[in-house]
């Protein structure tokens, strides 16, 4: 069977599983509730001048990006090891579809979590950030750095899922990887001021994306002047996509056996 | 030409030898039973023959094919303790698998409806799989194994966990598939009476080795008793 057709088939079915038969719509209702609460809080505190409008938008965007990436991560980390745990993987591997097409299809389908979260969050960002709040700047950061991170998280988690013996291992390793990548962002300013610290901030895709958000939305720098912060998220995304496309030729029913 | 032709297949997991130079054949219109106690290597053999596991040694062909992708397109498999997506409707499950075999969606759906009727689930086509009993799920699994209209069918412990009525239904269905479709069916079981009831030939596996390979006769029961006691 044609590879592109197989990938499209898997994407279609995975998206239907998550959004027609699964938890997708209900989780998005939860996201809308969370964003509503934060948006009301941000609007109120901005009005009484306790919070700068742009800082408020940044909080909203961080929440939307965080939730979207979490959904992508969990969806992708479950995609293959979850089927292995539920004993549904074997029947998929027995079809003549190439294993690489199955993996690629599942990775692409995980991006739907990001896309829908982005669509749900957009009206909130526009409502809170219109005028001095820099809503369009914020959406530009979400659409670029956020998308690159979603690809990095999604394809990376699928890579882990394809090789993990159990779903618990897959989810644990994916969360551990994200935790490690978040560490540079927690370093004290004194450490990151020097050239080595700056290199670490720029090399880490997670921290680099947050730096871009802060500089564009909070500090009001132009997106063009800070675009170099996009380098590591984009490079990281390209590397994991290449690893999935080139590196996963076979999926084993019992990894390591 | 034999439908299944395996020659001295071995499979090693580290130090443990799961299959030790297993040779056997299976023919069209016949149900061949793979009998053996738990851990004898039946599931490993099925996984090797259906290309899910690479053998450590030996060779095999299915209808003369040795290429894994070709083999997967001509076999149907019901894996041991197969899982099912509980939220999917039976017809959607079959249609998707049909499409994975290259059948157009609308044709896969029609084929799925025909298969559901054939396995006695015609009136449950729109129900979620999560509402099915274990016996119904096994019959759905057999329908899925038939979605590519395979000339060779592997059924790994198809009656596992079923009540007596469910077992009878599944075994009758398997026999009918061999008689009416002319398929070569390889069925594994650890229960002698199942093999005696519907199989034309039997192969007994014991700790990865073939200890019996002949028609179903009284000697089968004697050999199986020796293996299990």
Interface residues (C-beta under 8 A of the other chain):
Chain A: X1 X6 X9 X13 X17 X21 X22 X86 X87 X88 X90 X91 X92 X93 X94 X95 X96 X97 X98 X253 X254 X257
Chain B: X13 X47 X50 X52 X53 X69 X72 X73 X75 X77 X79 X81 X82 X83 X84 X85 X87 X88 X96 X97 X99 X100 X101 X102 X141 X144
